[in-house]
Amino acid sequence: MLHYWKMPKFALDHLLQCLNGR
């Protein structure tokens, strides 16, 4: 989980959109 903070915000938003898209 520690690697998530290194990811850019747009990457996190993209993952959230993918999860919400389901």
C-alpha positions, 0 to 999 in steps of 0.5 A: 500500500505504501507505493500508492502515495508515490502515484500521481493524483491522476493515477489514483483518480483513474483507478477510482474511476475504474472501480466505480465504473464496475 
